[in-house]
């Protein structure tokens, strides 16, 4: 009996020791494999490839009863040792009784909580550890050996939010630490705020996007068209009205710029009692030298129209919300952050200058940027001005012609999404980035609101 009591007491002590670690780890809802990895060093992490190949996939439970699979996968030059958490999927099963569903266990290598050690095939040397913590497998941290310690990277859709950050801990120490410990070790060196999300903060963003979606069927694209403060259809360039004879009162006739103004008007009119005026929206915001290349071109072309438009839209919304007039450079609406150090491209990893004044962001970083903005500025949406290169003229001209609106958000499970509206239509973010792959986009921010009533 004394021996039994001692075993029970020991079990309670072990439970008390393990539960806080798991609870801390589970604040992100991520399965913890640290206790399992402690027993894998000799046979999996430090053995030669020849010996590792002798190991069959193994299944282990952690203290919380969560299953993990340890397995080997190989590429041409490297091999990977996965410690991957269990997930269940419903699989269709056909029999003489018809079709039914059965649950099947799988162990995704890129699921939240998956830990991957990558080693060199020729030398067996460890190359990196990749750690997945997001429902989106393109968001992860990785560690590489650097001398006697490890350096850390944080990647968001192929862009480095941090690259080569010092950790001060030996690389092999990462073989058996928990994710909670890693977060504590890198709390200063890695920008965790970029990937810390809360899916409950995007109600207004989703409501506005839903309202816009409901109205898209009414929008007819008409170049140079917008509605003025009185709700009259006018030309942006000169303010003159369009011919009303062929207008359908159930339709909205909008240009690219007119469409994003229609969104802004839906926020402004419930507060101010009228829509935005045209004249303040076409005020120039970019100064160029008269005798410089852009200055000479500006005498013939309106190079910055779409950029001026969204800067002034952003300032107008802030002015209405605060009850005083702000110019664009006083409003704080321009997005100018530089969250990325480098980008993974076809040519390898290249250093990145994320933001360029009066130009904006390369489309290559747009998805990553909107992810960061959604995480750090929850509840905002963004007007965009697209800078394209007109190759039909010689020399080529870089010009801001078109506008777009982005509504980034996180769902309740932490997955990232973004509604993109342009020219009275909805387009996926990936398609937008593909279409404008060689362009830049400038962003201004605006606060989403449930008090949104577009015309």
C-alpha positions as CSV (number, residue, x, y, z in Angstrom):
1,X,0.0,0.0,0.0
2,X,2.9,2.4,0.9
3,X,4.5,1.6,-2.5
4,X,1.1,2.3,-4.3
5,X,0.7,5.6,-2.5
6,X,4.2,6.6,-3.4
7,X,3.5,5.8,-7.1
8,X,0.3,7.8,-6.9
9,X,2.1,10.8,-5.3
10,X,4.8,10.6,-7.9
11,X,2.3,10.6,-10.7
12,X,0.5,13.6,-9.2
13,X,3.8,15.5,-9.0
14,X,4.6,14.6,-12.7
15,X,1.2,15.8,-13.7
16,X,1.6,19.1,-12.0
17,X,4.9,19.6,-13.6
18,X,3.7,18.8,-17.2
19,X,0.3,20.5,-17.2
20,X,1.6,24.1,-16.8
21,X,4.1,23.5,-19.7
22,X,1.3,22.2,-21.9
23,X,-1.1,24.9,-20.9
24,X,1.5,27.6,-21.7
25,X,2.1,25.9,-25.1
26,X,-1.5,25.6,-25.8
27,X,-2.3,29.3,-25.5
28,X,-1.8,29.2,-29.3
29,X,-3.7,25.9,-29.6
30,X,-0.6,24.1,-30.8
31,X,0.2,20.5,-29.9
32,X,3.4,20.0,-27.9
33,X,6.0,17.4,-28.9
34,X,8.9,18.5,-26.7
35,X,8.6,15.6,-24.3
36,X,8.5,13.2,-27.2
37,X,11.5,14.7,-29.0
38,X,13.7,14.2,-25.8
39,X,13.8,10.5,-26.6
40,X,14.5,10.8,-30.3
41,X,18.0,12.4,-30.4
42,X,20.2,9.3,-30.7
43,X,18.0,7.2,-33.1
44,X,16.6,10.0,-35.3
45,X,18.3,13.4,-34.9
46,X,21.9,12.4,-34.6
47,X,22.1,9.0,-36.3
48,X,23.4,8.6,-39.8
49,X,21.0,8.6,-42.7
50,X,21.8,4.9,-43.2
51,X,20.6,4.2,-39.6
52,X,17.7,6.5,-39.8
53,X,16.4,4.6,-42.8
54,X,16.2,1.6,-40.7
55,X,13.6,3.3,-38.5
56,X,9.9,2.7,-39.3
57,X,7.5,5.5,-38.7
58,X,6.7,5.7,-34.9
59,X,3.6,7.0,-33.1
60,X,3.9,8.6,-29.6
61,X,1.4,10.3,-27.3
62,X,2.3,13.4,-25.3
63,X,1.1,14.0,-21.7
64,X,-2.1,15.6,-23.0
65,X,-2.9,12.4,-25.0
66,X,-2.1,14.0,-28.4
67,X,-0.6,11.7,-31.0
68,X,2.5,12.5,-33.0
69,X,4.2,10.6,-35.8
70,X,8.0,10.5,-36.2
71,X,9.0,9.7,-39.8
72,X,11.7,10.2,-42.5
73,X,11.2,11.8,-45.8
74,X,13.9,12.4,-48.4
75,X,14.7,14.8,-51.2
76,X,17.6,14.8,-53.7
77,X,20.1,16.5,-51.4
78,X,18.5,16.5,-48.0
79,X,16.4,14.4,-45.7
80,X,13.8,15.5,-43.2
81,X,12.7,14.1,-39.9
82,X,9.2,15.0,-39.1
83,X,7.6,15.0,-35.6
84,X,4.0,15.7,-36.8
85,X,0.8,15.9,-34.9
86,X,-2.3,13.8,-35.6
87,X,-5.3,15.1,-37.5
88,X,-8.4,13.3,-38.6
89,X,-10.2,13.5,-41.9
90,X,-13.5,12.0,-43.1
91,X,-12.9,9.4,-45.9
92,X,-15.6,8.1,-48.3
93,X,-15.9,4.3,-48.0
94,X,-17.9,2.4,-50.6
95,X,-19.4,-1.0,-49.8
96,X,-22.4,-3.2,-50.8
97,X,-24.5,-1.1,-48.4
98,X,-23.6,2.1,-50.2
99,X,-21.3,5.0,-49.4
100,X,-20.4,6.0,-45.8
101,X,-17.7,8.1,-44.1
102,X,-15.0,6.8,-41.8
103,X,-12.5,8.9,-39.8
104,X,-8.9,8.4,-40.8
105,X,-5.8,9.6,-38.9
106,X,-3.2,11.6,-40.8
107,X,0.0,13.3,-39.7
108,X,0.5,16.5,-41.9
109,X,4.0,17.7,-42.0
110,X,3.0,21.3,-42.2
111,X,0.2,21.4,-39.6
112,X,0.4,23.6,-36.5
113,X,2.8,21.9,-34.0
114,X,4.8,20.1,-36.7
115,X,8.5,20.1,-36.0
116,X,10.9,19.3,-38.9
117,X,14.7,18.7,-38.8
118,X,16.4,19.0,-42.2
119,X,19.8,17.4,-42.6
120,X,22.3,17.1,-45.4
121,X,22.4,13.8,-47.2
122,X,26.1,13.8,-47.8
123,X,27.4,14.9,-44.4
124,X,24.4,14.2,-42.1
125,X,24.9,17.8,-40.8
126,X,21.8,19.6,-39.5
127,X,20.8,22.4,-41.8
128,X,17.7,23.8,-40.2
129,X,14.7,23.2,-38.0
130,X,11.4,24.4,-39.3
131,X,8.5,24.9,-36.9
132,X,4.9,25.3,-38.0
133,X,2.6,27.1,-35.7
134,X,-0.1,28.6,-38.0
135,X,-3.0,27.1,-39.8
136,X,-1.4,28.6,-42.9
137,X,1.7,26.5,-43.6
138,X,3.3,29.5,-45.4
139,X,3.8,31.1,-41.9
140,X,6.5,29.5,-39.9
141,X,9.8,30.0,-38.0
142,X,13.1,28.2,-38.8
143,X,16.4,28.0,-37.1
144,X,19.8,27.4,-38.7
145,X,23.2,26.6,-37.0
146,X,25.5,29.6,-36.8
147,X,28.8,28.8,-35.0
148,X,27.9,27.4,-31.6
149,X,24.4,28.8,-31.6
150,X,21.3,29.1,-33.8
151,X,19.9,32.0,-35.6
152,X,16.1,32.4,-36.3
153,X,14.0,33.4,-39.2
154,X,10.3,34.3,-39.3
155,X,8.7,33.9,-42.7
156,X,5.3,35.1,-43.9
157,X,4.4,33.9,-47.4
158,X,8.0,33.8,-48.6
159,X,9.0,37.1,-47.1
160,X,11.3,37.3,-44.1
161,X,9.8,39.3,-41.2
162,X,13.1,38.6,-39.5
163,X,16.2,36.9,-40.9
164,X,19.2,35.6,-39.1
165,X,18.2,36.9,-35.7
166,X,20.5,35.8,-32.9
167,X,19.0,33.4,-30.3
168,X,22.1,32.8,-28.1
169,X,21.1,29.1,-27.7
170,X,22.8,26.0,-29.1
171,X,21.2,24.6,-32.2
172,X,20.9,21.1,-30.7
173,X,19.1,22.6,-27.7
174,X,16.1,23.1,-30.0
175,X,15.8,19.3,-30.3
176,X,13.7,19.1,-27.2
177,X,12.3,22.5,-26.2
178,X,8.7,23.5,-26.4
179,X,7.2,26.2,-28.6
180,X,6.3,28.2,-25.5
181,X,10.0,28.2,-24.5
182,X,11.1,29.2,-28.1
183,X,8.7,32.2,-27.9
184,X,10.2,33.3,-24.6
185,X,13.7,32.9,-26.0
186,X,12.9,35.0,-29.0
187,X,10.4,37.4,-27.5
188,X,12.7,40.3,-28.3
189,X,14.6,39.1,-31.4
190,X,11.5,38.0,-33.4
191,X,8.5,40.3,-34.3
192,X,5.8,37.9,-32.9
193,X,3.2,40.7,-33.1
194,X,3.2,40.2,-36.9
195,X,1.8,36.7,-36.5
196,X,-0.3,37.0,-33.3
197,X,-3.9,37.0,-34.4
198,X,-7.3,37.2,-32.9
199,X,-10.2,36.2,-35.2
200,X,-12.8,38.1,-33.1
201,X,-11.6,41.6,-34.1
202,X,-12.8,41.8,-37.7
203,X,-16.6,42.1,-37.4
204,X,-16.7,45.5,-39.0
205,X,-14.3,44.5,-41.8
206,X,-16.4,41.5,-42.7
207,X,-19.7,43.5,-42.4
208,X,-18.4,46.2,-44.8
209,X,-17.1,43.5,-47.2
210,X,-20.4,41.7,-47.1
211,X,-22.3,45.0,-47.9
212,X,-20.1,45.7,-50.8
213,X,-20.6,42.2,-52.2
214,X,-24.4,42.6,-52.1
215,X,-24.1,45.8,-54.2
216,X,-21.6,44.6,-56.9
217,X,-24.4,43.5,-59.2
218,X,-25.5,47.1,-59.5
219,X,-22.2,48.5,-60.5
220,X,-21.6,49.3,-64.2
221,X,-18.0,50.3,-65.0
222,X,-17.8,53.7,-66.7
223,X,-14.5,55.5,-67.1
224,X,-14.1,58.8,-65.4
225,X,-17.4,58.4,-63.5
226,X,-18.2,59.2,-59.9
227,X,-21.0,60.6,-57.8
228,X,-20.6,64.0,-56.3
229,X,-21.7,65.3,-52.9
230,X,-25.3,65.6,-54.1
231,X,-25.3,62.1,-55.5
232,X,-25.1,63.3,-59.1
233,X,-23.2,61.3,-61.7
234,X,-20.3,63.5,-62.8
235,X,-17.0,63.3,-64.6
236,X,-14.0,63.2,-62.3
237,X,-11.7,65.2,-64.6
238,X,-14.0,68.3,-64.9
239,X,-17.0,67.8,-62.6
240,X,-19.5,68.0,-65.5
241,X,-22.6,65.8,-65.3
242,X,-23.1,62.8,-67.5
243,X,-26.1,62.6,-69.8
244,X,-29.0,61.4,-67.6
245,X,-31.1,60.2,-70.5
246,X,-29.8,56.6,-70.5
247,X,-29.1,56.2,-66.8
248,X,-30.8,53.4,-64.9
249,X,-31.6,54.5,-61.3
250,X,-31.1,51.0,-60.1
251,X,-27.5,50.9,-61.3
252,X,-24.3,52.6,-60.1
253,X,-22.1,54.0,-62.8
254,X,-18.5,54.1,-61.5
255,X,-14.9,54.3,-62.7
256,X,-12.0,52.7,-60.8
257,X,-11.6,55.8,-58.7
258,X,-15.3,56.4,-58.4
259,X,-15.8,52.9,-57.0
260,X,-13.5,53.4,-54.1
261,X,-15.1,56.8,-53.5
262,X,-18.4,55.0,-53.3
263,X,-17.0,52.9,-50.5
264,X,-15.7,56.0,-48.7
265,X,-19.0,57.7,-49.1
266,X,-20.7,54.8,-47.4
267,X,-18.7,55.7,-44.3
268,X,-18.9,59.4,-44.5
269,X,-22.5,60.1,-45.4
270,X,-24.1,58.7,-42.3
271,X,-21.9,61.1,-40.2
272,X,-21.6,64.2,-42.4
273,X,-25.0,64.0,-44.2
274,X,-23.5,64.2,-47.6
275,X,-21.0,62.4,-49.9
276,X,-17.5,63.7,-50.4
277,X,-16.8,66.6,-52.8
278,X,-14.7,66.0,-55.9
279,X,-12.3,69.0,-55.7
280,X,-10.5,68.0,-52.5
281,X,-9.9,64.5,-53.8
282,X,-7.9,65.6,-56.9
283,X,-5.5,67.8,-55.0
284,X,-2.0,66.9,-55.9
285,X,0.1,65.2,-53.2
286,X,3.4,64.5,-55.0
287,X,5.9,67.2,-55.6
288,X,8.2,66.7,-58.6
289,X,10.8,69.0,-60.1
290,X,9.5,70.9,-63.2
291,X,12.7,70.2,-65.1
292,X,13.1,66.6,-64.0
293,X,12.0,63.6,-65.9
294,X,8.7,63.1,-64.0
295,X,8.1,66.9,-64.0
296,X,8.3,67.0,-67.8
297,X,6.0,64.0,-68.1
298,X,3.6,65.4,-65.6
299,X,2.9,68.3,-67.9
300,X,1.5,65.8,-70.4
301,X,0.2,62.9,-68.2
302,X,-1.4,62.8,-64.8
303,X,1.1,60.3,-63.4
304,X,-0.1,60.3,-59.8
305,X,-3.9,60.6,-60.1
306,X,-4.9,57.3,-58.3
307,X,-2.3,58.0,-55.6
308,X,-3.6,61.5,-55.0
309,X,-7.1,60.1,-54.9
310,X,-6.6,57.5,-52.2
311,X,-4.5,59.8,-50.1
312,X,-7.2,62.4,-50.2
313,X,-9.9,59.8,-49.5
314,X,-8.1,58.6,-46.4
315,X,-7.7,62.2,-45.2
316,X,-11.3,63.0,-45.8
317,X,-12.5,60.0,-43.8
318,X,-10.3,61.0,-40.9
319,X,-11.5,64.6,-41.1
320,X,-15.2,63.6,-41.0
321,X,-14.6,61.2,-38.1
322,X,-12.7,63.8,-36.1
323,X,-14.6,66.9,-37.0
324,X,-11.7,68.9,-38.3
325,X,-9.9,69.2,-41.6
326,X,-6.7,67.1,-42.1
327,X,-4.5,67.2,-45.2
328,X,-3.2,63.8,-46.4
329,X,0.2,64.3,-44.8
330,X,-1.4,65.1,-41.4
331,X,-3.9,62.3,-41.4
332,X,-1.6,59.3,-40.6
333,X,-3.4,57.2,-43.3
334,X,-0.4,56.4,-45.5
335,X,0.9,52.9,-45.0
336,X,4.7,53.2,-44.8
337,X,5.9,50.3,-42.7
338,X,8.9,48.2,-43.6
339,X,8.3,44.8,-42.0
340,X,10.4,42.6,-44.3
341,X,14.1,42.1,-44.5
342,X,14.3,39.7,-47.5
343,X,12.3,37.8,-50.0
344,X,12.5,34.2,-51.3
345,X,12.6,34.5,-55.1
346,X,13.4,32.2,-58.1
347,X,17.0,33.5,-57.8
348,X,17.2,32.6,-54.1
349,X,16.9,34.9,-51.1
350,X,17.3,38.6,-51.9
351,X,17.3,41.6,-49.7
352,X,14.1,43.7,-49.8
353,X,13.4,47.4,-49.5
354,X,9.7,47.0,-48.6
355,X,8.4,50.5,-48.9
356,X,9.4,53.1,-51.5
357,X,8.2,56.7,-51.1
358,X,5.5,57.9,-53.5
359,X,5.7,54.4,-55.1
360,X,4.5,52.0,-52.5
361,X,5.1,48.2,-52.3
362,X,6.2,45.7,-54.8
363,X,3.3,43.2,-55.4
364,X,5.7,40.4,-54.3
365,X,5.2,41.5,-50.7
366,X,1.6,42.5,-50.8
367,X,0.0,39.3,-49.4
368,X,2.6,39.2,-46.6
369,X,2.1,42.9,-46.0
370,X,-1.7,42.6,-45.7
371,X,-1.2,39.7,-43.3
372,X,1.0,41.8,-41.1
373,X,-1.4,44.8,-41.3
374,X,-4.4,42.6,-40.4
375,X,-2.5,41.3,-37.3
376,X,-1.2,44.6,-36.1
377,X,-4.0,47.0,-37.2
378,X,-7.1,44.8,-36.8
379,X,-10.3,46.5,-37.9
380,X,-8.7,48.5,-40.8
381,X,-9.2,48.2,-44.5
382,X,-7.0,49.8,-47.2
383,X,-7.4,51.8,-50.3
384,X,-4.8,51.0,-53.0
385,X,-3.4,52.9,-55.9
386,X,-1.7,50.7,-58.6
387,X,1.4,51.9,-60.3
388,X,1.8,50.3,-63.6
389,X,4.3,50.7,-66.5
390,X,2.8,51.9,-69.8
391,X,5.0,50.2,-72.4
392,X,2.9,51.5,-75.3
393,X,4.8,54.7,-75.3
394,X,8.5,55.5,-75.6
395,X,10.1,56.1,-73.2
396,X,8.0,53.9,-70.9
397,X,5.8,55.7,-68.3
398,X,5.1,54.7,-64.7
399,X,1.7,55.9,-63.8
400,X,-0.9,55.5,-61.1
401,X,-4.2,55.0,-63.0
402,X,-6.3,52.5,-61.1
403,X,-7.6,52.0,-57.5
404,X,-8.5,49.0,-55.4
405,X,-9.8,48.3,-51.9
406,X,-8.5,45.5,-49.6
407,X,-10.3,44.1,-46.6
408,X,-7.9,41.8,-44.7
409,X,-9.1,39.6,-41.8
410,X,-8.5,36.5,-39.8
411,X,-11.2,33.9,-39.2
412,X,-11.9,32.3,-35.8
413,X,-9.4,29.5,-36.5
414,X,-6.7,32.0,-37.3
415,X,-6.7,31.6,-41.1
416,X,-6.0,34.7,-43.1
417,X,-8.3,36.0,-45.8
418,X,-8.7,39.2,-47.8
419,X,-11.5,40.6,-49.8
420,X,-10.3,42.5,-52.8
421,X,-12.7,44.9,-54.7
422,X,-11.8,46.7,-57.9
423,X,-13.7,48.3,-60.7
424,X,-17.0,47.2,-59.2
425,X,-16.0,43.5,-59.0
426,X,-14.5,41.1,-56.5
427,X,-11.2,39.4,-57.2
428,X,-9.1,37.0,-55.2
429,X,-5.9,38.3,-53.6
430,X,-3.8,35.7,-55.4
431,X,-5.3,36.6,-58.8
432,X,-4.7,40.3,-58.1
433,X,-1.1,39.6,-57.3
434,X,-0.7,37.5,-60.5
435,X,-2.3,40.1,-62.7
436,X,-0.2,42.9,-61.3
437,X,2.9,40.9,-60.7
438,X,5.2,43.6,-62.3
439,X,3.5,46.5,-60.6
440,X,3.5,48.4,-57.3
441,X,0.7,49.3,-55.0
442,X,0.4,52.2,-52.6
443,X,-1.9,51.8,-49.6
444,X,-3.8,54.2,-47.3
445,X,-5.6,52.9,-44.3
446,X,-9.2,53.6,-43.1
447,X,-11.1,52.3,-40.1
448,X,-13.9,49.8,-40.9
449,X,-17.3,50.6,-39.3
450,X,-20.6,48.9,-38.9
451,X,-22.1,52.3,-39.6
452,X,-21.6,51.7,-43.4
453,X,-24.4,52.6,-45.7
454,X,-23.3,52.9,-49.4
455,X,-25.5,54.5,-52.0
